[in-house]
Amino acid sequence: MCGTVFGWPALELILKKEGIYCALDDESCKATQSLKFSFIFTVSSSVVNFVSFPWGIILDRHGPRMVHGMASLC
C-alpha cells in the first residue's frame, strides 16, 4: 500500500486521463473528480500512518526478523 500512496501523483494523472470518476467532460465533473482523488489520497495516507505505528512497536519488541516474517504473510 505504501508504494501506491507515495506514487499517487503519477497514478492520479493516469486515472484522470482515463476518466475515472468522471462520466462527462465538463468543468464540474473535473472538479468533482479532483475532490474524490484528494479524498482517496487523504484516507490512504492516514491509514498508512496509523498502521505504521503498531508495526514500529512490534519491530522494537521482536526485531526485524519477526517483522519481515509477519509482513511476508500479509
Predicted model as a PDB file, atoms N, CA, C, CB and O in Angstrom, pLDDT in the B-factor column:
MODEL        1                                                                  
ATOM      1  N   MET A   1       0.814  -1.187   0.000  1.00 56.00           N  
ATOM      2  CA  MET A   1       0.000   0.000   0.000  1.00 56.00           C  
ATOM      3  C   MET A   1       0.860   1.255   0.000  1.00 56.00           C  
ATOM      4  CB  MET A   1      -0.927  -0.004   1.190  1.00 56.00           C  
ATOM      5  O   MET A   1       0.473   2.267  -0.583  1.00 56.00           O  
ATOM      6  N   CYS A   2       2.007   1.203   0.638  1.00 65.00           N  
ATOM      7  CA  CYS A   2       2.844   2.396   0.701  1.00 65.00           C  
ATOM      8  C   CYS A   2       3.294   2.842  -0.679  1.00 65.00           C  
ATOM      9  CB  CYS A   2       4.052   2.143   1.578  1.00 65.00           C  
ATOM     10  O   CYS A   2       3.365   4.041  -0.949  1.00 65.00           O  
ATOM     11  N   GLY A   3       3.597   1.901  -1.549  1.00 74.00           N  
ATOM     12  CA  GLY A   3       4.026   2.269  -2.890  1.00 74.00           C  
ATOM     13  C   GLY A   3       2.944   3.011  -3.646  1.00 74.00           C  
ATOM     14  O   GLY A   3       3.233   3.940  -4.400  1.00 74.00           O  
ATOM     15  N   THR A   4       1.708   2.611  -3.449  1.00 73.00           N  
ATOM     16  CA  THR A   4       0.599   3.294  -4.103  1.00 73.00           C  
ATOM     17  C   THR A   4       0.419   4.692  -3.557  1.00 73.00           C  
ATOM     18  CB  THR A   4      -0.684   2.504  -3.938  1.00 73.00           C  
ATOM     19  O   THR A   4       0.136   5.622  -4.313  1.00 73.00           O  
ATOM     20  N   VAL A   5       0.580   4.855  -2.246  1.00 76.00           N  
ATOM     21  CA  VAL A   5       0.423   6.176  -1.636  1.00 76.00           C  
ATOM     22  C   VAL A   5       1.543   7.104  -2.082  1.00 76.00           C  
ATOM     23  CB  VAL A   5       0.403   6.068  -0.101  1.00 76.00           C  
ATOM     24  O   VAL A   5       1.282   8.248  -2.453  1.00 76.00           O  
ATOM     25  N   PHE A   6       2.776   6.634  -2.053  1.00 79.00           N  
ATOM     26  CA  PHE A   6       3.888   7.502  -2.411  1.00 79.00           C  
ATOM     27  C   PHE A   6       3.986   7.722  -3.917  1.00 79.00           C  
ATOM     28  CB  PHE A   6       5.183   6.919  -1.893  1.00 79.00           C  
ATOM     29  O   PHE A   6       4.592   8.702  -4.349  1.00 79.00           O  
ATOM     30  N   GLY A   7       3.413   6.847  -4.720  1.00 87.00           N  
ATOM     31  CA  GLY A   7       3.374   7.031  -6.159  1.00 87.00           C  
ATOM     32  C   GLY A   7       2.069   7.628  -6.647  1.00 87.00           C  
ATOM     33  O   GLY A   7       1.771   7.587  -7.841  1.00 87.00           O  
ATOM     34  N   TRP A   8       1.292   8.179  -5.733  1.00 87.00           N  
ATOM     35  CA  TRP A   8      -0.036   8.675  -6.057  1.00 87.00           C  
ATOM     36  C   TRP A   8      -0.046   9.775  -7.115  1.00 87.00           C  
ATOM     37  CB  TRP A   8      -0.688   9.178  -4.821  1.00 87.00           C  
ATOM     38  O   TRP A   8      -0.905   9.725  -7.994  1.00 87.00           O  
ATOM     39  N   PRO A   9       0.848  10.766  -7.094  1.00 88.00           N  
ATOM     40  CA  PRO A   9       0.766  11.820  -8.123  1.00 88.00           C  
ATOM     41  C   PRO A   9       0.833  11.278  -9.551  1.00 88.00           C  
ATOM     42  CB  PRO A   9       1.885  12.821  -7.919  1.00 88.00           C  
ATOM     43  O   PRO A   9       0.086  11.734 -10.416  1.00 88.00           O  
ATOM     44  N   ALA A  10       1.705  10.324  -9.806  1.00 89.00           N  
ATOM     45  CA  ALA A  10       1.794   9.741 -11.145  1.00 89.00           C  
ATOM     46  C   ALA A  10       0.548   8.919 -11.462  1.00 89.00           C  
ATOM     47  CB  ALA A  10       3.052   8.866 -11.268  1.00 89.00           C  
ATOM     48  O   ALA A  10       0.045   8.968 -12.584  1.00 89.00           O  
ATOM     49  N   LEU A  11       0.051   8.170 -10.494  1.00 90.00           N  
ATOM     50  CA  LEU A  11      -1.149   7.358 -10.700  1.00 90.00           C  
ATOM     51  C   LEU A  11      -2.375   8.239 -10.920  1.00 90.00           C  
ATOM     52  CB  LEU A  11      -1.378   6.429  -9.502  1.00 90.00           C  
ATOM     53  O   LEU A  11      -3.246   7.907 -11.725  1.00 90.00           O  
ATOM     54  N   GLU A  12      -2.442   9.346 -10.213  1.00 90.00           N  
ATOM     55  CA  GLU A  12      -3.586  10.249 -10.343  1.00 90.00           C  
ATOM     56  C   GLU A  12      -3.675  10.826 -11.766  1.00 90.00           C  
ATOM     57  CB  GLU A  12      -3.481  11.392  -9.310  1.00 90.00           C  
ATOM     58  O   GLU A  12      -4.769  10.949 -12.315  1.00 90.00           O  
ATOM     59  N   LEU A  13      -2.549  11.171 -12.348  1.00 90.00           N  
ATOM     60  CA  LEU A  13      -2.553  11.686 -13.727  1.00 90.00           C  
ATOM     61  C   LEU A  13      -3.107  10.653 -14.701  1.00 90.00           C  
ATOM     62  CB  LEU A  13      -1.134  12.095 -14.154  1.00 90.00           C  
ATOM     63  O   LEU A  13      -3.881  10.986 -15.598  1.00 90.00           O  
ATOM     64  N   ILE A  14      -2.711   9.416 -14.520  1.00 92.00           N  
ATOM     65  CA  ILE A  14      -3.203   8.347 -15.399  1.00 92.00           C  
ATOM     66  C   ILE A  14      -4.705   8.141 -15.209  1.00 92.00           C  
ATOM     67  CB  ILE A  14      -2.446   7.027 -15.126  1.00 92.00           C  
ATOM     68  O   ILE A  14      -5.441   7.987 -16.183  1.00 92.00           O  
ATOM     69  N   LEU A  15      -5.155   8.137 -13.963  1.00 89.00           N  
ATOM     70  CA  LEU A  15      -6.583   7.936 -13.698  1.00 89.00           C  
ATOM     71  C   LEU A  15      -7.422   9.078 -14.260  1.00 89.00           C  
ATOM     72  CB  LEU A  15      -6.831   7.803 -12.194  1.00 89.00           C  
ATOM     73  O   LEU A  15      -8.527   8.852 -14.754  1.00 89.00           O  
ATOM     74  N   LYS A  16      -6.905  10.301 -14.188  1.00 88.00           N  
ATOM     75  CA  LYS A  16      -7.641  11.431 -14.759  1.00 88.00           C  
ATOM     76  C   LYS A  16      -7.728  11.334 -16.272  1.00 88.00           C  
ATOM     77  CB  LYS A  16      -6.984  12.747 -14.364  1.00 88.00           C  
ATOM     78  O   LYS A  16      -8.768  11.643 -16.854  1.00 88.00           O  
ATOM     79  N   LYS A  17      -6.657  10.913 -16.911  1.00 88.00           N  
ATOM     80  CA  LYS A  17      -6.684  10.752 -18.370  1.00 88.00           C  
ATOM     81  C   LYS A  17      -7.660   9.659 -18.786  1.00 88.00           C  
ATOM     82  CB  LYS A  17      -5.282  10.428 -18.899  1.00 88.00           C  
ATOM     83  O   LYS A  17      -8.286   9.751 -19.842  1.00 88.00           O  
ATOM     84  N   GLU A  18      -7.790   8.623 -17.958  1.00 88.00           N  
ATOM     85  CA  GLU A  18      -8.715   7.531 -18.250  1.00 88.00           C  
ATOM     86  C   GLU A  18     -10.172   7.915 -17.985  1.00 88.00           C  
ATOM     87  CB  GLU A  18      -8.350   6.312 -17.424  1.00 88.00           C  
ATOM     88  O   GLU A  18     -11.087   7.217 -18.424  1.00 88.00           O  
ATOM     89  N   GLY A  19     -10.388   9.011 -17.277  1.00 84.00           N  
ATOM     90  CA  GLY A  19     -11.747   9.469 -16.994  1.00 84.00           C  
ATOM     91  C   GLY A  19     -12.399   8.772 -15.823  1.00 84.00           C  
ATOM     92  O   GLY A  19     -13.625   8.691 -15.755  1.00 84.00           O  
ATOM     93  N   ILE A  20     -11.597   8.267 -14.896  1.00 87.00           N  
ATOM     94  CA  ILE A  20     -12.150   7.604 -13.714  1.00 87.00           C  
ATOM     95  C   ILE A  20     -12.885   8.646 -12.866  1.00 87.00           C  
ATOM     96  CB  ILE A  20     -11.023   6.897 -12.880  1.00 87.00           C  
ATOM     97  O   ILE A  20     -12.371   9.746 -12.664  1.00 87.00           O  
ATOM     98  N   TYR A  21     -14.063   8.317 -12.375  1.00 83.00           N  
ATOM     99  CA  TYR A  21     -14.945   9.184 -11.581  1.00 83.00           C  
ATOM    100  C   TYR A  21     -15.444  10.382 -12.383  1.00 83.00           C  
ATOM    101  CB  TYR A  21     -14.218   9.673 -10.334  1.00 83.00           C  
ATOM    102  O   TYR A  21     -15.814  11.398 -11.794  1.00 83.00           O  
ATOM    103  N   CYS A  22     -15.464  10.289 -13.693  1.00 81.00           N  
ATOM    104  CA  CYS A  22     -15.934  11.404 -14.498  1.00 81.00           C  
ATOM    105  C   CYS A  22     -16.632  10.852 -15.743  1.00 81.00           C  
ATOM    106  CB  CYS A  22     -14.755  12.349 -14.888  1.00 81.00           C  
ATOM    107  O   CYS A  22     -15.981  10.348 -16.658  1.00 81.00           O  
ATOM    108  N   ALA A  23     -17.943  10.951 -15.766  1.00 73.00           N  
ATOM    109  CA  ALA A  23     -18.682  10.433 -16.906  1.00 73.00           C  
ATOM    110  C   ALA A  23     -18.814  11.493 -18.001  1.00 73.00           C  
ATOM    111  CB  ALA A  23     -20.065   9.950 -16.466  1.00 73.00           C  
ATOM    112  O   ALA A  23     -18.907  11.157 -19.181  1.00 73.00           O  
ATOM    113  N   LEU A  24     -18.822  12.743 -17.620  1.00 67.00           N  
ATOM    114  CA  LEU A  24     -18.969  13.837 -18.583  1.00 67.00           C  
ATOM    115  C   LEU A  24     -17.646  14.572 -18.728  1.00 67.00           C  
ATOM    116  CB  LEU A  24     -20.088  14.816 -18.145  1.00 67.00           C  
ATOM    117  O   LEU A  24     -16.709  14.340 -17.963  1.00 67.00           O  
ATOM    118  N   ASP A  25     -17.575  15.443 -19.695  1.00 65.00           N  
ATOM    119  CA  ASP A  25     -16.326  16.155 -19.960  1.00 65.00           C  
ATOM    120  C   ASP A  25     -16.464  17.653 -19.659  1.00 65.00           C  
ATOM    121  CB  ASP A  25     -15.898  15.948 -21.421  1.00 65.00           C  
ATOM    122  O   ASP A  25     -15.945  18.485 -20.403  1.00 65.00           O  
ATOM    123  N   ASP A  26     -17.146  17.987 -18.595  1.00 71.00           N  
ATOM    124  CA  ASP A  26     -17.314  19.392 -18.250  1.00 71.00           C  
ATOM    125  C   ASP A  26     -16.501  19.753 -17.014  1.00 71.00           C  
ATOM    126  CB  ASP A  26     -18.789  19.710 -18.022  1.00 71.00           C  
ATOM    127  O   ASP A  26     -15.895  18.881 -16.390  1.00 71.00           O  
ATOM    128  N   GLU A  27     -16.487  21.025 -16.661  1.00 71.00           N  
ATOM    129  CA  GLU A  27     -15.664  21.513 -15.544  1.00 71.00           C  
ATOM    130  C   GLU A  27     -16.155  21.005 -14.187  1.00 71.00           C  
ATOM    131  CB  GLU A  27     -15.648  23.035 -15.538  1.00 71.00           C  
ATOM    132  O   GLU A  27     -15.343  20.709 -13.311  1.00 71.00           O  
ATOM    133  N   SER A  28     -17.467  20.900 -14.007  1.00 75.00           N  
ATOM    134  CA  SER A  28     -17.977  20.435 -12.711  1.00 75.00           C  
ATOM    135  C   SER A  28     -17.580  18.988 -12.459  1.00 75.00           C  
ATOM    136  CB  SER A  28     -19.506  20.578 -12.650  1.00 75.00           C  
ATOM    137  O   SER A  28     -17.315  18.593 -11.323  1.00 75.00           O  
ATOM    138  N   CYS A  29     -17.542  18.208 -13.523  1.00 81.00           N  
ATOM    139  CA  CYS A  29     -17.126  16.818 -13.387  1.00 81.00           C  
ATOM    140  C   CYS A  29     -15.647  16.735 -13.013  1.00 81.00           C  
ATOM    141  CB  CYS A  29     -17.392  16.047 -14.689  1.00 81.00           C  
ATOM    142  O   CYS A  29     -15.256  15.903 -12.195  1.00 81.00           O  
ATOM    143  N   LYS A  30     -14.830  17.596 -13.611  1.00 81.00           N  
ATOM    144  CA  LYS A  30     -13.397  17.589 -13.307  1.00 81.00           C  
ATOM    145  C   LYS A  30     -13.135  18.057 -11.884  1.00 81.00           C  
ATOM    146  CB  LYS A  30     -12.636  18.474 -14.296  1.00 81.00           C  
ATOM    147  O   LYS A  30     -12.212  17.566 -11.234  1.00 81.00           O  
ATOM    148  N   ALA A  31     -13.932  18.998 -11.388  1.00 82.00           N  
ATOM    149  CA  ALA A  31     -13.787  19.446 -10.006  1.00 82.00           C  
ATOM    150  C   ALA A  31     -14.171  18.332  -9.037  1.00 82.00           C  
ATOM    151  CB  ALA A  31     -14.647  20.695  -9.750  1.00 82.00           C  
ATOM    152  O   ALA A  31     -13.493  18.108  -8.035  1.00 82.00           O  
ATOM    153  N   THR A  32     -15.262  17.637  -9.345  1.00 85.00           N  
ATOM    154  CA  THR A  32     -15.690  16.502  -8.521  1.00 85.00           C  
ATOM    155  C   THR A  32     -14.648  15.397  -8.544  1.00 85.00           C  
ATOM    156  CB  THR A  32     -17.041  15.961  -9.006  1.00 85.00           C  
ATOM    157  O   THR A  32     -14.373  14.770  -7.521  1.00 85.00           O  
ATOM    158  N   GLN A  33     -14.079  15.164  -9.700  1.00 88.00           N  
ATOM    159  CA  GLN A  33     -13.046  14.146  -9.857  1.00 88.00           C  
ATOM    160  C   GLN A  33     -11.836  14.485  -8.987  1.00 88.00           C  
ATOM    161  CB  GLN A  33     -12.628  14.018 -11.338  1.00 88.00           C  
ATOM    162  O   GLN A  33     -11.300  13.605  -8.315  1.00 88.00           O  
ATOM    163  N   SER A  34     -11.405  15.726  -8.987  1.00 88.00           N  
ATOM    164  CA  SER A  34     -10.264  16.143  -8.170  1.00 88.00           C  
ATOM    165  C   SER A  34     -10.558  15.988  -6.680  1.00 88.00           C  
ATOM    166  CB  SER A  34      -9.893  17.595  -8.479  1.00 88.00           C  
ATOM    167  O   SER A  34      -9.687  15.577  -5.913  1.00 88.00           O  
ATOM    168  N   LEU A  35     -11.777  16.314  -6.272  1.00 90.00           N  
ATOM    169  CA  LEU A  35     -12.152  16.155  -4.867  1.00 90.00           C  
ATOM    170  C   LEU A  35     -12.125  14.684  -4.452  1.00 90.00           C  
ATOM    171  CB  LEU A  35     -13.547  16.747  -4.618  1.00 90.00           C  
ATOM    172  O   LEU A  35     -11.661  14.356  -3.361  1.00 90.00           O  
ATOM    173  N   LYS A  36     -12.609  13.818  -5.299  1.00 91.00           N  
ATOM    174  CA  LYS A  36     -12.619  12.387  -4.972  1.00 91.00           C  
ATOM    175  C   LYS A  36     -11.203  11.832  -4.884  1.00 91.00           C  
ATOM    176  CB  LYS A  36     -13.424  11.603  -6.018  1.00 91.00           C  
ATOM    177  O   LYS A  36     -10.897  11.036  -3.996  1.00 91.00           O  
ATOM    178  N   PHE A  37     -10.341  12.252  -5.806  1.00 92.00           N  
ATOM    179  CA  PHE A  37      -8.958  11.791  -5.755  1.00 92.00           C  
ATOM    180  C   PHE A  37      -8.239  12.323  -4.514  1.00 92.00           C  
ATOM    181  CB  PHE A  37      -8.212  12.221  -7.019  1.00 92.00           C  
ATOM    182  O   PHE A  37      -7.426  11.617  -3.918  1.00 92.00           O  
ATOM    183  N   SER A  38      -8.536  13.560  -4.125  1.00 92.00           N  
ATOM    184  CA  SER A  38      -7.940  14.119  -2.910  1.00 92.00           C  
ATOM    185  C   SER A  38      -8.397  13.343  -1.676  1.00 92.00           C  
ATOM    186  CB  SER A  38      -8.306  15.610  -2.766  1.00 92.00           C  
ATOM    187  O   SER A  38      -7.607  13.079  -0.769  1.00 92.00           O  
ATOM    188  N   PHE A  39      -9.672  12.983  -1.653  1.00 93.00           N  
ATOM    189  CA  PHE A  39     -10.203  12.209  -0.523  1.00 93.00           C  
ATOM    190  C   PHE A  39      -9.543  10.836  -0.447  1.00 93.00           C  
ATOM    191  CB  PHE A  39     -11.732  12.054  -0.646  1.00 93.00           C  
ATOM    192  O   PHE A  39      -9.183  10.377   0.638  1.00 93.00           O  
ATOM    193  N   ILE A  40      -9.384  10.186  -1.588  1.00 90.00           N  
ATOM    194  CA  ILE A  40      -8.735   8.868  -1.615  1.00 90.00           C  
ATOM    195  C   ILE A  40      -7.316   8.967  -1.085  1.00 90.00           C  
ATOM    196  CB  ILE A  40      -8.728   8.289  -3.045  1.00 90.00           C  
ATOM    197  O   ILE A  40      -6.889   8.123  -0.296  1.00 90.00           O  
ATOM    198  N   PHE A  41      -6.576   9.992  -1.510  1.00 91.00           N  
ATOM    199  CA  PHE A  41      -5.203  10.155  -1.042  1.00 91.00           C  
ATOM    200  C   PHE A  41      -5.157  10.436   0.453  1.00 91.00           C  
ATOM    201  CB  PHE A  41      -4.514  11.279  -1.804  1.00 91.00           C  
ATOM    202  O   PHE A  41      -4.311   9.886   1.158  1.00 91.00           O  
ATOM    203  N   THR A  42      -6.050  11.279   0.944  1.00 92.00           N  
ATOM    204  CA  THR A  42      -6.072  11.612   2.367  1.00 92.00           C  
ATOM    205  C   THR A  42      -6.340  10.380   3.222  1.00 92.00           C  
ATOM    206  CB  THR A  42      -7.126  12.678   2.645  1.00 92.00           C  
ATOM    207  O   THR A  42      -5.655  10.151   4.219  1.00 92.00           O  
ATOM    208  N   VAL A  43      -7.325   9.596   2.838  1.00 92.00           N  
ATOM    209  CA  VAL A  43      -7.662   8.391   3.599  1.00 92.00           C  
ATOM    210  C   VAL A  43      -6.517   7.384   3.551  1.00 92.00           C  
ATOM    211  CB  VAL A  43      -8.955   7.753   3.056  1.00 92.00           C  
ATOM    212  O   VAL A  43      -6.145   6.821   4.580  1.00 92.00           O  
ATOM    213  N   SER A  44      -5.962   7.155   2.376  1.00 88.00           N  
ATOM    214  CA  SER A  44      -4.907   6.145   2.268  1.00 88.00           C  
ATOM    215  C   SER A  44      -3.630   6.561   2.985  1.00 88.00           C  
ATOM    216  CB  SER A  44      -4.602   5.867   0.811  1.00 88.00           C  
ATOM    217  O   SER A  44      -2.976   5.718   3.599  1.00 88.00           O  
ATOM    218  N   SER A  45      -3.259   7.831   2.926  1.00 88.00           N  
ATOM    219  CA  SER A  45      -2.056   8.251   3.649  1.00 88.00           C  
ATOM    220  C   SER A  45      -2.272   8.203   5.159  1.00 88.00           C  
ATOM    221  CB  SER A  45      -1.645   9.666   3.224  1.00 88.00           C  
ATOM    222  O   SER A  45      -1.341   7.913   5.909  1.00 88.00           O  
ATOM    223  N   SER A  46      -3.493   8.484   5.607  1.00 89.00           N  
ATOM    224  CA  SER A  46      -3.786   8.376   7.050  1.00 89.00           C  
ATOM    225  C   SER A  46      -3.729   6.924   7.509  1.00 89.00           C  
ATOM    226  CB  SER A  46      -5.176   8.974   7.369  1.00 89.00           C  
ATOM    227  O   SER A  46      -3.200   6.632   8.581  1.00 89.00           O  
ATOM    228  N   VAL A  47      -4.264   6.021   6.710  1.00 88.00           N  
ATOM    229  CA  VAL A  47      -4.226   4.593   7.060  1.00 88.00           C  
ATOM    230  C   VAL A  47      -2.791   4.102   7.134  1.00 88.00           C  
ATOM    231  CB  VAL A  47      -5.018   3.758   6.034  1.00 88.00           C  
ATOM    232  O   VAL A  47      -2.444   3.343   8.040  1.00 88.00           O  
ATOM    233  N   VAL A  48      -1.952   4.523   6.197  1.00 85.00           N  
ATOM    234  CA  VAL A  48      -0.540   4.118   6.222  1.00 85.00           C  
ATOM    235  C   VAL A  48       0.132   4.613   7.495  1.00 85.00           C  
ATOM    236  CB  VAL A  48       0.206   4.659   4.982  1.00 85.00           C  
ATOM    237  O   VAL A  48       0.900   3.877   8.113  1.00 85.00           O  
ATOM    238  N   ASN A  49      -0.146   5.845   7.893  1.00 86.00           N  
ATOM    239  CA  ASN A  49       0.462   6.382   9.111  1.00 86.00           C  
ATOM    240  C   ASN A  49      -0.025   5.664  10.363  1.00 86.00           C  
ATOM    241  CB  ASN A  49       0.169   7.865   9.229  1.00 86.00           C  
ATOM    242  O   ASN A  49       0.770   5.391  11.263  1.00 86.00           O  
ATOM    243  N   PHE A  50      -1.317   5.354  10.436  1.00 89.00           N  
ATOM    244  CA  PHE A  50      -1.840   4.663  11.614  1.00 89.00           C  
ATOM    245  C   PHE A  50      -1.358   3.218  11.699  1.00 89.00           C  
ATOM    246  CB  PHE A  50      -3.355   4.696  11.603  1.00 89.00           C  
ATOM    247  O   PHE A  50      -1.145   2.704  12.797  1.00 89.00           O  
ATOM    248  N   VAL A  51      -1.187   2.566  10.575  1.00 85.00           N  
ATOM    249  CA  VAL A  51      -0.731   1.177  10.562  1.00 85.00           C  
ATOM    250  C   VAL A  51       0.769   1.095  10.862  1.00 85.00           C  
ATOM    251  CB  VAL A  51      -1.040   0.523   9.201  1.00 85.00           C  
ATOM    252  O   VAL A  51       1.240   0.097  11.407  1.00 85.00           O  
ATOM    253  N   SER A  52       1.502   2.123  10.512  1.00 86.00           N  
ATOM    254  CA  SER A  52       2.948   2.129  10.754  1.00 86.00           C  
ATOM    255  C   SER A  52       3.279   2.122  12.248  1.00 86.00           C  
ATOM    256  CB  SER A  52       3.584   3.348  10.090  1.00 86.00           C  
ATOM    257  O   SER A  52       4.298   1.562  12.651  1.00 86.00           O  
ATOM    258  N   PHE A  53       2.448   2.726  13.051  1.00 88.00           N  
ATOM    259  CA  PHE A  53       2.723   2.803  14.493  1.00 88.00           C  
ATOM    260  C   PHE A  53       2.772   1.419  15.165  1.00 88.00           C  
ATOM    261  CB  PHE A  53       1.659   3.662  15.173  1.00 88.00           C  
ATOM    262  O   PHE A  53       3.749   1.125  15.853  1.00 88.00           O  
ATOM    263  N   PRO A  54       1.754   0.560  14.991  1.00 88.00           N  
ATOM    264  CA  PRO A  54       1.853  -0.771  15.602  1.00 88.00           C  
ATOM    265  C   PRO A  54       3.016  -1.591  15.056  1.00 88.00           C  
ATOM    266  CB  PRO A  54       0.565  -1.530  15.389  1.00 88.00           C  
ATOM    267  O   PRO A  54       3.646  -2.341  15.802  1.00 88.00           O  
ATOM    268  N   TRP A  55       3.310  -1.457  13.757  1.00 84.00           N  
ATOM    269  CA  TRP A  55       4.442  -2.187  13.189  1.00 84.00           C  
ATOM    270  C   TRP A  55       5.751  -1.718  13.824  1.00 84.00           C  
ATOM    271  CB  TRP A  55       4.491  -2.002  11.657  1.00 84.00           C  
ATOM    272  O   TRP A  55       6.664  -2.523  14.013  1.00 84.00           O  
ATOM    273  N   GLY A  56       5.856  -0.443  14.151  1.00 87.00           N  
ATOM    274  CA  GLY A  56       7.057   0.067  14.816  1.00 87.00           C  
ATOM    275  C   GLY A  56       7.218  -0.516  16.209  1.00 87.00           C  
ATOM    276  O   GLY A  56       8.331  -0.837  16.626  1.00 87.00           O  
ATOM    277  N   ILE A  57       6.118  -0.654  16.930  1.00 91.00           N  
ATOM    278  CA  ILE A  57       6.173  -1.252  18.274  1.00 91.00           C  
ATOM    279  C   ILE A  57       6.601  -2.714  18.181  1.00 91.00           C  
ATOM    280  CB  ILE A  57       4.794  -1.140  18.985  1.00 91.00           C  
ATOM    281  O   ILE A  57       7.434  -3.173  18.962  1.00 91.00           O  
ATOM    282  N   ILE A  58       6.032  -3.438  17.228  1.00 89.00           N  
ATOM    283  CA  ILE A  58       6.412  -4.845  17.038  1.00 89.00           C  
ATOM    284  C   ILE A  58       7.885  -4.946  16.654  1.00 89.00           C  
ATOM    285  CB  ILE A  58       5.528  -5.512  15.953  1.00 89.00           C  
ATOM    286  O   ILE A  58       8.590  -5.839  17.125  1.00 89.00           O  
ATOM    287  N   LEU A  59       8.344  -4.051  15.816  1.00 89.00           N  
ATOM    288  CA  LEU A  59       9.750  -4.039  15.405  1.00 89.00           C  
ATOM    289  C   LEU A  59      10.669  -3.799  16.594  1.00 89.00           C  
ATOM    290  CB  LEU A  59       9.986  -2.968  14.338  1.00 89.00           C  
ATOM    291  O   LEU A  59      11.709  -4.449  16.710  1.00 89.00           O  
ATOM    292  N   ASP A  60      10.306  -2.885  17.470  1.00 92.00           N  
ATOM    293  CA  ASP A  60      11.123  -2.612  18.650  1.00 92.00           C  
ATOM    294  C   ASP A  60      11.156  -3.787  19.622  1.00 92.00           C  
ATOM    295  CB  ASP A  60      10.605  -1.381  19.359  1.00 92.00           C  
ATOM    296  O   ASP A  60      12.190  -4.069  20.228  1.00 92.00           O  
ATOM    297  N   ARG A  61      10.037  -4.462  19.767  1.00 93.00           N  
ATOM    298  CA  ARG A  61       9.968  -5.551  20.758  1.00 93.00           C  
ATOM    299  C   ARG A  61      10.522  -6.874  20.253  1.00 93.00           C  
ATOM    300  CB  ARG A  61       8.544  -5.755  21.187  1.00 93.00           C  
ATOM    301  O   ARG A  61      11.140  -7.615  21.018  1.00 93.00           O  
ATOM    302  N   HIS A  62      10.311  -7.182  18.974  1.00 91.00           N  
ATOM    303  CA  HIS A  62      10.654  -8.510  18.469  1.00 91.00           C  
ATOM    304  C   HIS A  62      11.772  -8.528  17.437  1.00 91.00           C  
ATOM    305  CB  HIS A  62       9.452  -9.132  17.878  1.00 91.00           C  
ATOM    306  O   HIS A  62      12.290  -9.597  17.112  1.00 91.00           O  
ATOM    307  N   GLY A  63      12.151  -7.375  16.920  1.00 90.00           N  
ATOM    308  CA  GLY A  63      13.252  -7.323  15.973  1.00 90.00           C  
ATOM    309  C   GLY A  63      12.818  -7.423  14.526  1.00 90.00           C  
ATOM    310  O   GLY A  63      11.670  -7.748  14.225  1.00 90.00           O  
ATOM    311  N   PRO A  64      13.757  -7.139  13.632  1.00 89.00           N  
ATOM    312  CA  PRO A  64      13.414  -7.094  12.210  1.00 89.00           C  
ATOM    313  C   PRO A  64      13.068  -8.446  11.593  1.00 89.00           C  
ATOM    314  CB  PRO A  64      14.541  -6.501  11.457  1.00 89.00           C  
ATOM    315  O   PRO A  64      12.272  -8.509  10.657  1.00 89.00           O  
ATOM    316  N   ARG A  65      13.649  -9.512  12.098  1.00 90.00           N  
ATOM    317  CA  ARG A  65      13.367 -10.829  11.507  1.00 90.00           C  
ATOM    318  C   ARG A  65      11.897 -11.202  11.685  1.00 90.00           C  
ATOM    319  CB  ARG A  65      14.266 -11.912  12.141  1.00 90.00           C  
ATOM    320  O   ARG A  65      11.271 -11.718  10.760  1.00 90.00           O  
ATOM    321  N   MET A  66      11.349 -10.943  12.863  1.00 86.00           N  
ATOM    322  CA  MET A  66       9.940 -11.243  13.125  1.00 86.00           C  
ATOM    323  C   MET A  66       9.032 -10.355  12.271  1.00 86.00           C  
ATOM    324  CB  MET A  66       9.616 -11.054  14.624  1.00 86.00           C  
ATOM    325  O   MET A  66       8.042 -10.834  11.718  1.00 86.00           O  
ATOM    326  N   VAL A  67       9.359  -9.080  12.160  1.00 85.00           N  
ATOM    327  CA  VAL A  67       8.530  -8.160  11.385  1.00 85.00           C  
ATOM    328  C   VAL A  67       8.548  -8.517   9.906  1.00 85.00           C  
ATOM    329  CB  VAL A  67       9.003  -6.721  11.581  1.00 85.00           C  
ATOM    330  O   VAL A  67       7.508  -8.484   9.248  1.00 85.00           O  
ATOM    331  N   HIS A  68       9.717  -8.858   9.379  1.00 85.00           N  
ATOM    332  CA  HIS A  68       9.794  -9.268   7.986  1.00 85.00           C  
ATOM    333  C   HIS A  68       9.001 -10.545   7.737  1.00 85.00           C  
ATOM    334  CB  HIS A  68      11.242  -9.465   7.576  1.00 85.00           C  
ATOM    335  O   HIS A  68       8.348 -10.686   6.703  1.00 85.00           O  
ATOM    336  N   GLY A  69       9.061 -11.457   8.672  1.00 88.00           N  
ATOM    337  CA  GLY A  69       8.294 -12.686   8.539  1.00 88.00           C  
ATOM    338  C   GLY A  69       6.793 -12.420   8.562  1.00 88.00           C  
ATOM    339  O   GLY A  69       6.046 -12.990   7.766  1.00 88.00           O  
ATOM    340  N   MET A  70       6.355 -11.561   9.467  1.00 82.00           N  
ATOM    341  CA  MET A  70       4.935 -11.224   9.544  1.00 82.00           C  
ATOM    342  C   MET A  70       4.480 -10.456   8.307  1.00 82.00           C  
ATOM    343  CB  MET A  70       4.652 -10.405  10.802  1.00 82.00           C  
ATOM    344  O   MET A  70       3.382 -10.687   7.801  1.00 82.00           O  
ATOM    345  N   ALA A  71       5.325  -9.540   7.817  1.00 80.00           N  
ATOM    346  CA  ALA A  71       4.957  -8.743   6.647  1.00 80.00           C  
ATOM    347  C   ALA A  71       4.881  -9.605   5.395  1.00 80.00           C  
ATOM    348  CB  ALA A  71       5.959  -7.609   6.439  1.00 80.00           C  
ATOM    349  O   ALA A  71       4.097  -9.316   4.492  1.00 80.00           O  
ATOM    350  N   SER A  72       5.678 -10.649   5.334  1.00 85.00           N  
ATOM    351  CA  SER A  72       5.629 -11.504   4.150  1.00 85.00           C  
ATOM    352  C   SER A  72       4.341 -12.319   4.111  1.00 85.00           C  
ATOM    353  CB  SER A  72       6.840 -12.436   4.118  1.00 85.00           C  
ATOM    354  O   SER A  72       3.939 -12.781   3.043  1.00 85.00           O  
ATOM    355  N   LEU A  73       3.696 -12.501   5.238  1.00 84.00           N  
ATOM    356  CA  LEU A  73       2.420 -13.227   5.277  1.00 84.00           C  
ATOM    357  C   LEU A  73       1.251 -12.360   4.827  1.00 84.00           C  
ATOM    358  CB  LEU A  73       2.156 -13.746   6.682  1.00 84.00           C  
ATOM    359  O   LEU A  73       0.213 -12.879   4.416  1.00 84.00           O  
ATOM    360  N   CYS A  74       1.414 -11.054   4.903  1.00 70.00           N  
ATOM    361  CA  CYS A  74       0.319 -10.131   4.513  1.00 70.00           C  
ATOM    362  C   CYS A  74       0.209 -10.021   3.077  1.00 70.00           C  
ATOM    363  CB  CYS A  74       0.504  -8.775   5.080  1.00 70.00           C  
ATOM    364  O   CYS A  74      -0.650  -9.294   2.578  1.00 70.00           O  
TER     365      CYS A  74                                                      
ENDMDL                                                                          
END                                                                             
